[in-house]
Amino acid sequence: MKPEWIRAARLLAVLAGGLAAQDFDLLIVGGRVVDGSGNPWFRADVGIRDGRIAALGRLGSSGARRVLNAEGMVVAPGFVDMMGATSEPLLADRAAALSKLRQGITTMLAGEGQSAAPRRDGPWRTFAEYFAMLEKAGLPLNVVHNVGAAQVRRVVLGDENRAPTAEQMAEMRGHVEQARRDGAAGLSTALIYPPGTYATTEELVELARVAARYGGVYFTHMRNESGGLLEAIRESIAIGEKAGLPVHIFHLKAAGQENWPRIHDAIRLIDGARARGLEVTADIYPYLRNGLGIGSLIHPRHYAGGAAPFLKTLADPKVREALRKEIETTGDWENWYRHVGRNWENILVAQVSAPDNKRFEGKSVAAIAELRGVDAWTTFFDLVQQGGVSVNPLSMNEEQ
């Protein structure tokens, strides 16, 4: 179904010949229009009045307070950032949206495994309360939110690797229902990060069924994006089919050089599900690196008793040595060290929360190790133990 502005603009374009003398606040001339409907681009002028598109067509003879020459450029609706992660920075500083707005992004989708709500305590607990705070602060762009399955799991079960009881499952379904009633767009998952990774397919189907009752969508950072990519896609499709709702796959990729050829089979799986009638879509980011917490380079099973207790064990050299051996020799999990060719140069530190280590941002783990005068493995475990470190591993080749 075409957006309302496209249908209206097309109608006005037909009438433009008889309304050539009309005035516009802004006239964008000579551009290639990409209207967002999936059609090829077409050459047209765009007339804007009172903040809305008033006409589309050959409008060069019309009067306008301001004229922009878009020759050789693309004129398009605002873009949607499918991986906005969180809108909470907008509460503290509305100007935080400028980095998106300057790229033409006018709508962001927030929420993956974690989400702004539900919460047990804090300045808000529900999406209704959070949305009210956003509205009061003043939104500089459109924001759509998901309810994160890991967020729901953490509120009910904590960070531990355990199955919910019947009563706990009912509580989790209730949180999803409340979020959907409050306006959350759907249920989202991040299945490589604890505690989201502990959720079974059946648990996710149960939560997705609640979202489906309110016309929601299942959004997923899948359980695996490398050697187990195809199995992860099959799980995502199964959740959509069993729960009866559309599926959207975040940042589709085949990570790790040995897995690059799998992307072709991945696309065939998605096409097959679409041919059966399930609405499956995916996005892909236009760069070769992805982003994750540095602790994700350690097998998620080690966090089963909670992150804080595990991180304390990293003070023991024997624990570090055992973890290094596991990372270097096993591949039956999302092993990012292997994905980057076992090369610490290919893992860039993007963000560090500790003020004293801000100088490490933008440098590889190998470069940081050299600065510190210690080996890369020691540097890696120190950064994991410190917490609050985000990294950008090299994940794809240009052909994907």
C-alpha positions as MATLAB code, in Angstrom:
seq = 'MKPEWIRAARLLAVLAGGLAAQDFDLLIVGGRVVDGSGNPWFRADVGIRDGRIAALGRLGSSGARRVLNAEGMVVAPGFVDMMGATSEPLLADRAAALSKLRQGITTMLAGEGQSAAPRRDGPWRTFAEYFAMLEKAGLPLNVVHNVGAAQVRRVVLGDENRAPTAEQMAEMRGHVEQARRDGAAGLSTALIYPPGTYATTEELVELARVAARYGGVYFTHMRNESGGLLEAIRESIAIGEKAGLPVHIFHLKAAGQENWPRIHDAIRLIDGARARGLEVTADIYPYLRNGLGIGSLIHPRHYAGGAAPFLKTLADPKVREALRKEIETTGDWENWYRHVGRNWENILVAQVSAPDNKRFEGKSVAAIAELRGVDAWTTFFDLVQQGGVSVNPLSMNEEQ';
ca = [
       0.000    0.000    0.000;
       1.504    3.336   -1.035;
       2.035    6.004    1.653;
      -0.636    8.691    1.706;
       1.790   11.419    0.626;
       2.688    9.497   -2.528;
      -0.929    9.044   -3.618;
      -1.683   12.678   -2.851;
       1.410   13.918   -4.641;
       0.663   11.830   -7.731;
      -2.857   13.274   -7.877;
      -1.543   16.791   -7.515;
       0.985   16.120  -10.269;
      -1.878   15.433  -12.665;
      -3.426   18.747  -11.717;
      -0.148   20.649  -11.829;
      -0.620   21.696  -15.454;
      -3.660   23.752  -14.527;
      -2.081   25.110  -11.367;
       1.268   26.239  -12.759;
       0.857   29.743  -11.386;
       0.531   28.619   -7.786;
       3.168   29.661   -5.286;
       5.154   27.359   -3.019;
       7.160   27.952    0.108;
       9.860   25.694   -1.329;
      10.380   24.307   -4.821;
      12.903   21.504   -5.380;
      13.668   21.311   -9.079;
      15.492   18.911  -11.395;
      15.982   16.024   -8.989;
      15.523   12.294   -9.395;
      12.556   11.378   -7.200;
      12.668    8.054   -5.357;
       9.253    7.891   -3.717;
       9.684    4.879   -1.415;
       7.067    2.729   -3.148;
       9.606    0.456   -4.839;
       9.198    2.084   -8.247;
      12.210    3.242  -10.309;
      13.257    6.855   -9.874;
      11.640    9.493  -12.048;
      12.508   13.093  -12.860;
      10.200   15.634  -11.217;
      10.008   18.880   -9.294;
       8.590   18.915   -5.776;
       6.491   21.826   -4.515;
       6.107   22.281   -0.755;
       3.606   24.521    1.010;
       2.923   24.794    4.762;
       5.328   21.976    5.500;
       3.622   19.484    3.176;
       4.168   18.250   -0.362;
       1.616   20.163   -2.429;
       2.560   19.157   -5.974;
       4.843   16.853   -7.907;
       5.635   17.193  -11.605;
       7.018   19.841  -13.997;
       6.727   22.883  -11.778;
       9.617   25.045  -12.979;
       7.313   27.883  -14.053;
       5.678   28.118  -10.624;
       6.528   30.811   -8.133;
       8.267   29.929   -4.891;
       9.774   31.766   -1.952;
      12.807   29.505   -2.165;
      14.092   27.312   -4.987;
      16.583   24.449   -4.560;
      18.335   23.057   -7.620;
      18.584   19.267   -7.146;
      20.088   18.501  -10.560;
      22.103   15.275  -10.299;
      20.703   14.537   -6.830;
      18.069   12.195   -5.408;
      14.956   13.574   -3.730;
      13.448   11.042   -1.333;
      11.274   10.768    1.771;
      13.054   10.584    5.126;
      14.911    7.348    5.763;
      14.094    4.867    8.526;
      16.902    3.750   10.841;
      15.915    0.150   11.603;
      18.602   -0.195   14.278;
      18.227    2.910   16.410;
      18.842    0.826   19.556;
      17.522    3.352   22.080;
      15.793    6.716   22.185;
      16.828    7.443   25.773;
      19.549    9.954   24.755;
      16.743   12.149   23.407;
      15.464   12.571   26.954;
      18.709   14.174   28.039;
      19.593   16.068   24.867;
      17.289   16.603   21.897;
      20.311   17.615   19.817;
      21.420   13.965   19.955;
      19.099   13.431   16.989;
      21.141   15.712   14.723;
      23.509   12.914   13.677;
      20.514   11.091   12.217;
      18.676   14.092   10.810;
      21.753   15.242    8.916;
      21.795   11.868    7.156;
      18.167   12.252    6.116;
      16.865    9.897    8.817;
      13.491   11.064   10.072;
      12.287    7.860   11.782;
      14.164    5.477   14.068;
      13.193    2.041   15.375;
      14.366    1.537   18.958;
      14.670   -1.699   20.889;
      16.435   -4.985   20.218;
      16.949   -7.501   23.047;
      16.737   -4.648   25.514;
      14.101   -1.940   25.400;
      13.075    1.133   27.349;
      10.305   -0.807   29.105;
       9.127   -2.739   31.046;
      11.096   -1.911   34.181;
      10.754   -2.836   37.826;
      11.656    0.636   39.008;
      13.124    3.950   37.912;
      11.647    7.176   36.532;
       9.293    5.058   34.379;
       8.113    1.455   34.369;
       5.872    1.117   31.337;
       6.003    2.323   27.761;
       3.026    4.585   28.463;
       5.035    6.404   31.135;
       8.154    6.483   28.953;
       6.301    7.810   25.906;
       4.805   10.581   28.047;
       8.319   11.627   29.087;
       9.504   11.631   25.468;
       6.562   13.774   24.390;
       7.205   16.220   27.215;
      10.890   16.476   26.254;
       9.941   17.131   22.632;
      10.845   14.677   19.904;
      13.054   15.981   17.073;
      12.283   12.942   14.891;
       9.771   10.104   14.688;
      10.470    7.209   17.071;
       9.014    3.684   16.973;
       9.682    1.254   19.816;
       9.786   -2.515   20.223;
       9.454   -4.418   23.466;
      12.585   -6.531   23.935;
      12.167  -10.182   24.838;
      15.396  -10.055   26.853;
      14.082   -6.995   28.703;
      10.938   -8.895   29.641;
      12.986  -11.944   30.627;
      15.312   -9.886   32.828;
      12.400   -8.206   34.631;
      10.794  -11.580   35.429;
      13.744  -14.013   35.646;
      16.862  -11.907   36.061;
      20.044  -12.703   34.145;
      20.207  -16.397   34.940;
      19.902  -19.259   32.472;
      16.675  -20.895   33.622;
      13.310  -21.706   32.135;
      10.268  -19.724   33.282;
       7.593  -21.456   35.315;
       4.005  -21.349   34.075;
       3.353  -18.387   36.373;
       6.450  -16.557   35.187;
       5.569  -17.206   31.554;
       2.152  -15.686   32.186;
       3.830  -12.628   33.716;
       6.116  -12.300   30.692;
       3.146  -12.486   28.320;
       1.453   -9.804   30.393;
       4.409   -7.456   29.984;
       4.366   -7.928   26.204;
       0.625   -7.308   26.096;
       0.957   -4.128   28.164;
       3.749   -2.889   25.902;
       1.685   -3.501   22.775;
      -1.336   -1.756   24.321;
       0.912    1.191   25.154;
       2.044    1.442   21.527;
       5.144   -0.761   21.098;
       5.358   -1.891   17.463;
       6.302   -5.497   18.112;
       8.485   -8.007   19.909;
      12.244   -7.896   19.300;
      15.070  -10.241   20.228;
      18.877  -10.280   20.388;
      19.659  -13.952   20.706;
      23.452  -13.884   20.956;
      23.459  -11.722   24.085;
      22.666  -13.041   27.577;
      20.011  -13.276   28.896;
      18.243  -13.268   25.513;
      20.294  -16.224   24.354;
      18.729  -18.400   27.052;
      15.217  -18.098   25.604;
      14.007  -21.201   23.764;
      12.139  -21.081   20.479;
       8.972  -22.135   22.308;
       9.310  -19.262   24.789;
       9.684  -16.775   21.941;
       6.675  -18.212   20.109;
       4.570  -17.707   23.236;
       5.585  -14.047   23.500;
       5.244  -13.481   19.758;
       1.667  -14.794   19.830;
       0.786  -11.973   22.216;
       2.328   -9.420   19.873;
       0.462  -11.000   16.953;
      -2.912  -10.443   18.631;
      -2.300   -6.710   18.393;
      -0.959   -6.678   14.841;
       2.679   -6.674   15.882;
       5.851   -7.790   14.114;
       8.639  -10.120   15.276;
      12.007   -8.343   14.875;
      15.157  -10.367   15.481;
      18.890  -10.182   15.841;
      19.120  -13.898   15.184;
      20.740  -16.590   17.293;
      23.609  -16.958   14.848;
      24.911  -14.954   11.885;
      27.819  -17.151   10.826;
      28.160  -20.952   10.708;
      24.637  -21.423   12.069;
      23.084  -18.701    9.897;
      20.672  -20.954    8.020;
      19.439  -22.658   11.194;
      18.903  -19.229   12.759;
      16.843  -18.079    9.787;
      14.764  -21.253    9.982;
      14.089  -20.536   13.677;
      13.046  -16.961   12.890;
      10.690  -18.134   10.157;
       9.259  -20.847   12.423;
       8.491  -18.267   15.122;
       6.646  -16.123   12.594;
       4.680  -19.053   11.185;
       3.733  -20.545   14.572;
       2.851  -17.200   16.143;
       1.119  -15.855   13.043;
       2.932  -12.548   12.533;
       5.424  -10.945   10.102;
       9.162  -11.400   10.654;
      11.895   -8.835   10.173;
      15.564   -9.900   10.376;
      17.973   -7.255   11.618;
      21.318   -6.736    9.785;
      21.266   -9.886    7.669;
      24.810  -11.125    7.044;
      27.071  -14.180    6.771;
      29.833  -13.244    9.189;
      33.324  -14.656    8.858;
      35.146  -15.319    5.598;
      34.481  -19.051    5.724;
      30.737  -18.330    5.880;
      30.400  -15.683    3.156;
      28.949  -18.123    0.573;
      26.048  -18.930    2.944;
      24.404  -15.587    2.163;
      23.016  -16.991   -1.100;
      21.265  -19.865    0.705;
      20.048  -17.399    3.326;
      18.289  -15.310    0.705;
      16.767  -18.437   -0.822;
      15.346  -19.424    2.578;
      13.736  -16.016    2.992;
      12.356  -16.078   -0.553;
      10.898  -19.537    0.093;
       9.072  -18.355    3.202;
       7.718  -15.358    1.327;
       6.504  -17.666   -1.447;
       4.573  -19.639    1.203;
       2.820  -16.453    2.270;
       4.816  -15.410    5.344;
       5.830  -11.762    5.305;
       9.605  -11.886    5.901;
      11.854   -8.871    5.411;
      15.447   -8.039    6.294;
      17.796   -5.103    6.428;
      21.535   -4.970    5.861;
      23.890   -2.243    6.940;
      26.023   -0.585    4.268;
      29.394   -1.174    5.915;
      31.694   -4.104    6.614;
      31.789   -4.016   10.400;
      29.161   -4.720   12.996;
      28.843   -3.563   16.585;
      28.649   -5.498   19.840;
      29.843   -5.498   23.410;
      33.366   -6.831   23.756;
      32.148   -9.431   26.247;
      30.321  -11.152   23.388;
      33.655  -12.585   22.258;
      33.293  -14.989   25.211;
      30.846  -17.900   25.012;
      27.460  -16.791   26.450;
      27.235  -19.866   28.696;
      29.769  -18.239   31.029;
      27.251  -15.521   31.871;
      24.557  -18.017   32.902;
      24.881  -17.096   36.589;
      24.837  -13.374   35.843;
      27.382  -11.021   34.282;
      28.702   -9.450   37.494;
      29.756  -12.722   39.185;
      31.413  -13.953   36.004;
      33.397  -10.766   35.411;
      34.916  -11.080   38.875;
      36.395  -14.450   37.905;
      38.473  -12.770   35.190;
      40.879  -11.653   37.909;
      42.096  -15.274   37.984;
      44.845  -15.966   35.368;
      43.752  -19.603   35.175;
      40.226  -18.565   34.160;
      41.646  -16.297   31.471;
      43.850  -19.078   30.124;
      40.920  -21.518   29.940;
      38.746  -18.940   28.170;
      41.513  -18.157   25.693;
      41.871  -21.832   24.835;
      38.098  -22.131   24.328;
      37.964  -19.060   22.085;
      40.954  -20.187   20.022;
      39.834  -23.792   19.501;
      36.004  -23.957   19.392;
      33.559  -22.800   16.760;
      30.174  -24.225   17.772;
      28.989  -20.743   18.805;
      29.093  -17.154   17.533;
      32.886  -16.944   17.879;
      33.816  -13.444   16.723;
      37.531  -13.993   17.272;
      37.419  -16.638   14.555;
      35.158  -14.490   12.374;
      37.802  -11.764   12.168;
      40.521  -14.215   11.172;
      41.961  -14.533   14.706;
      43.406  -11.066   14.209;
      43.062   -8.442   16.947;
      43.782   -5.754   14.353;
      40.307   -6.467   12.938;
      38.485   -5.573   16.173;
      38.158   -1.826   16.708;
      37.115   -0.366   20.047;
      34.274    2.024   19.267;
      33.244    3.221   22.719;
      34.612    3.001   26.251;
      32.622    4.095   29.282;
      35.595    4.582   31.637;
      36.842    8.188   31.280;
      40.474    7.161   31.805;
      40.337    4.882   28.751;
      38.642    7.211   26.269;
      41.979    7.407   24.438;
      41.421    3.834   23.271;
      38.351    4.701   21.219;
      38.881    4.239   17.480;
      41.876    1.940   17.977;
      42.140   -1.808   17.455;
      42.658   -4.186   20.362;
      46.141   -4.861   18.953;
      46.974   -1.143   18.902;
      45.652   -0.669   22.448;
      47.807   -3.581   23.613;
      50.854   -1.884   22.132;
      49.978    1.384   23.857;
      49.604   -0.419   27.181;
      52.775   -2.446   26.746;
      51.025   -5.790   27.272;
      49.862   -8.575   24.980;
      46.514   -8.459   23.107;
      44.865  -11.239   25.137;
      45.605   -9.464   28.412;
      44.224   -6.267   26.932;
      41.105   -8.078   25.732;
      40.309   -9.620   29.118;
      41.035   -6.336   30.908;
      38.559   -4.530   28.645;
      35.927   -7.232   29.188;
      36.377   -7.057   32.956;
      36.193   -3.273   32.893;
      32.774   -3.383   31.175;
      31.073   -0.761   29.049;
      33.250   -1.403   25.976;
      31.705   -1.606   22.502;
      33.650   -2.959   19.538;
      33.323   -3.088   15.740;
      34.597   -6.436   14.392;
      35.195   -6.823   10.661;
      32.272   -9.038    9.680;
      31.572   -9.004    5.910;
      33.178   -8.637    2.543;
      32.131   -6.048   -0.031;
      30.244   -8.584   -2.178;
      27.584   -9.157    0.478;
];
